[in-house]
Amino acid sequence: MSFQELISSDVPLLIDFYADWCGPCRVLSPIIQDIKNDLGEQIKVVKIDVDANQSLSTNLDVMSIPTIMIYKKGELLWRAAGVQTKQAILKQLQPHLN
């Protein structure tokens, strides 16, 4: 599935740009997993390794990690760099849940 197909989903897509060597990314990972567990089928979650996907990361101007993006129907709804709290991410997701 292409990136364009992924972000075109009717269900909100939460993308976590990370790297294995990134300490803050390891802090964010369980937060993202908790959100996925809480919301289930209401969202999709994709983790993108910036080292393995350098061209995509460059095209999307991912300059620091972790970076989180939320897309729905092809539109970027929210973007944040750095570790975010579960509450902050949920606040951005809530208006877009079906």
Protein Blocks (a to p, Z undefined) as FASTA:
>chain_A
ZZklmmmpmbdcddddddfklmklmmmmmmmmmmmmmnmmmpccddddfklmmmlmmmno
pabdcdddddeehiafbdcedjddfklmmmmmmmmpZZ
